[in-house]
Every structure is written in structure tokens, then in C-alpha cells.
């Protein structure tokens, strides 16, 4: 398993496994990239979740 920020993927990139687990679908590509409020700041993502990735 890996940890990945789910905010970078649209909801259709995930599938539910059981009650508590989520799987990133094969060939999913991150497509959402939030910007920092100030151009001199770097965006820091603290929304990491354990994702089960089937390759």
C-alpha cells in the first residue's frame, strides 16, 4: 500500500472496497492541482490517505 493525497484525483478515479477501504482505479492520473494563496508559497498537502493501488 501507499499513501497518496486523494485531493489530486477526481472522485471517479476511486472505487470503494468494503466499508472502510478505497482503491485507486488502474490508470488513474492526478488532475487536480490546487495553488498556494501566495505565489511565493508552496502548496503543502496534508490530506494523505492509505490507498490500495492495483498495478
C-alpha positions in Angstrom: 0.0 0.0 0.0 1.0 3.6 -0.5 -0.1 7.0 0.9 -1.4 9.5 -1.6 -3.3 12.7 -1.5 -6.8 12.0 -2.7 -7.5 15.7 -3.4 -5.4 15.4 -6.6 -7.8 12.8 -8.1 -11.4 13.2 -9.2 -14.0 11.1 -7.4 -14.5 8.8 -10.4 -10.9 7.6 -10.0 -11.7 5.7 -6.9 -13.7 2.5 -6.1 -15.0 1.5 -2.7 -13.8 -1.8 -1.3 -15.8 -3.0 1.7 -16.8 -0.5 4.3 -13.6 1.3 5.1 -11.2 1.0 2.1 -10.8 2.8 -1.1 -8.9 1.7 -4.2 -7.4 3.9 -6.9 -8.6 2.6 -10.2 -5.9 1.4 -12.7 -4.5 4.1 -15.0 -5.9 6.9 -12.8 -4.0 10.1 -13.3 -3.9 13.1 -10.8 -5.6 16.0 -12.5 -6.3 18.4 -9.7 -3.5 20.7 -8.5 -4.5 23.4 -6.0 -2.4 26.5 -6.0 -1.0 28.3 -2.9 -2.7 31.5 -2.0 0.5 33.4 -2.5 2.8 32.8 -5.5 5.8 32.7 -3.2 4.3 30.0 -1.0 4.4 26.3 -1.8 1.2 24.3 -1.5 1.5 21.6 1.2 -0.9 18.8 1.1 -1.8 17.3 4.5 -4.6 15.1 3.3 -2.9 11.8 2.9 -4.9 8.6 2.9 -3.8 5.0 2.5 -4.8 3.8 -1.0 -4.6 0.3 -2.3 -3.3 0.5 -5.8 -3.6 -2.4 -8.1 -0.9 -2.3 -10.8 
